């Protein structure tokens, strides 16, 4: 893969965004006061990856505990004197044996398990997966892909990061004080009454509340940036699909997040001041909370997945050298998903609502499947007659099609009322949303990270090492979660530390898978660290992309472009355009191009 | 339609997905049939998409000097086709799902009504004649006759139901939200503190293969056991909030109803309430659970049992008399014993004055300072074992 690197960026009048003043303190000051979207994106990346690590360790803890069910058993026997004696023994409290001291005296194995799965959920949802793609990759890429110098409100952008960090600190503080056992959904009246003598629950709810503001401000920033700062010549339908996805995401963030903010505040009011809103013993209604909560938290699953879909559109098109099939269909389906996502929250509450409402929400839920199906068909059709290269990003892209298809299709029995009554709150649901959130968003995040890593850090990574990591992640992921579909259909409820014996084999397979998954991510970590320390210098356009970020150097200069870029070709015109920094003889164009 | 979707003899796929036991009702079998139909639909589209993906990836792999070949960037007809075909299949699923939902939720007017009460962390079922079940069984039970030992897990209540009968559940929670899930019936509903919820099902006709083992006698009896799990997270012992539904012949059921409606002695009534409500958190053999054990013993945390002083969180101490227990039942957070969390919900309104009285009689009987000693000593022997000191395992 040779490029015109030698010709590019030789008029260095400014250095890369990574260059800074000499001296450790000066650099820390420079980074912590920066308004450069690239630096903020990198700071987000570091923060979310740290949270991913914490949440991942909690997940390993959950799987470790589930190797054995927690069992309290009484043994009745005849002692030497001939009397009947009983001894009660609790076994299988793996987490308690491992780290019981962390949670203080007199805490049972079940209580520790409840806290660990709550931490896993709360960290992964609020601190990792919501900000992962939009705030980390999105911040770095959105302005460059639009040909802008920065986002519309750079200072607000820095503020978002600080709010995010403060939110995370609240969460971590809550963990250090012993953690919470409410589940990440904070369902009332359990969440307003549990641990009544502690501030931990309030701290964790505050964390989610604060993180919401970070999300809203980032969304606002992106909406305005997309509207106002597109490069000259870039109409709405010349935007890369990544931008469409981030735009749809930003709209959801701005519209839905305030609702959960208010809800969490009401929860704190009830807990601290005993104002009856959700707790029936104070005159409230517990299901009201679920409606409020899912009115935000359903749209927010599309905040998690839409940017992932954007990444997949870019990665597949570039590595297949094909114009994306059905550009407008994909763009509009992003907006369609964003719109319909506000109407389907009720499917989280099928078992707690009236018949009419359940039927209505079931019908609406099927609607949201359609735009997602359209995207899947479009991505596969994009591969047709392409020139497909399998690098790490593309491997993750194709892996996404595999795992996310399973995630989407296994959602159908959950939207179908009759079957949902069985599968609701079972391991089937756990498997389903891990296939969409992890098999969807995290896999797409990995695709994006490998695709744009050279651009972000100016270094290449070991393709072999990364492919090994990807293979381990794929095997580990499917082993961990495919088994859980069967656990669910056979009757295993969610959030159980103690289960009946017949489920143990499947649980053990699942736990073994999670270990492979962990090793896979550690391999990736190693590859990335090695790349930063001793990776080859990245060319400006290693994969032959046509979007604007590939026109500037790797890593980009501080102001992104030497002069304002003018759009001369569409983001997917691979048939007619030699990519920037490439030699035409290394990039053959089809002879009969341009007819379509 | 009902018959075409349900298959009486489960095939391999069905067994792999739902386990060995056949669905106990038509509605459950129908729901499995629908699930399998959706699964086949999903497998078709999954294989189609993945097949094309793999085929394209191999056929159109990158070769040096060979460009990608131009092809249309969109195709309206194709796109309409792959929008309309899945959409119409989804409509079919929606309608069938709605039908199956109705057959699970709605029960005939003459169905027998069983009242279910969920509370942290136990289930109580009340029968139409007002009786409740005192019988329990463990998740696991190992009898070793050679060494004369019995190893048993936690006890869960058994709810008897007659075979071949329509049953309607009316459910309510006394504290947080729970969910009543009978996996074999493929149905669950949330159990909510401020409203009734419910669903219905028809109990199967017992076949000769449907048997269970009687806990005490070891006899093999006709009947079919099904697990009930709490499916909505409800706190510490959420995963120990289970019950068994036992389908039995009508005459066995009638006999149980007759036995259970007999008025119990105060201490037996107390034991029954303890088994149903208190046992999850309070043992009677000195074992430390969420709450203190009820029998009299002494350990590092102080003295326990009726008639002994309780050391409280604030450093003071108070005598455990009848009024102390009464207050602890109605306003549990008023006095917290040192070393324990304020985790107990109030039973105000749930337990009658008589219930409270009976419970206190039972608690008294567990202490060596029992004021009623001599009158009901025999009962006390039976109820709790007399382990000397509390072993905090």
Interface residues (C-beta under 8 A of the other chain):
Chain A: X70 X71 X72 X73 X74 X75 X76 X77 X78 X84 X85 X86 X87 X88 X89 X90 X105 X106 X108 X110 X111 X114 X181 X183 X187 X189 X190 X193 X194 X195 X196 X197 X280 X281 X285 X286 X287 X320 X321 X322 X323 X324 X325 X326 X327 X328 X329 X351 X352 X355 X358 X359 X362 X363 X366 X369 X370 X373 X374 X376 X377 X380 X381 X383 X384 X385 X386 X387 X388 X389 X390 X398 X401 X402 X405 X406 X409 X410 X412 X413 X415 X416 X417 X418 X419 X420 X421 X422 X424 X425 X426 X486 X489 X490 X491 X493 X494 X495 X496 X497 X498 X499 X500 X501 X502 X574 X575 X587 X588 X589 X590 X592 X593 X594 X595 X596
Chain B: X16 X17 X18 X19 X30 X31 X34 X35 X38 X39 X41 X42 X45 X46 X49 X50 X52 X53 X56 X57 X60 X61 X62 X63 X65 X66 X67 X68 X69 X70 X71 X72 X73 X74 X75 X78 X79 X82 X83 X86 X87 X90 X91 X93 X94 X96 X97 X98 X99 X100 X101 X102 X103 X104 X105 X139 X140 X147 X148 X149 X150 X151 X152 X153 X154 X175 X176 X177 X179 X181 X183 X184 X186 X187 X188 X189 X190 X192 X193 X194 X197 X199 X227 X229 X230 X231 X232 X233 X234 X235 X236 X237 X238 X239 X240 X283 X285 X287 X288 X290 X333 X339 X340 X341 X342 X345 X385 X387 X391 X393
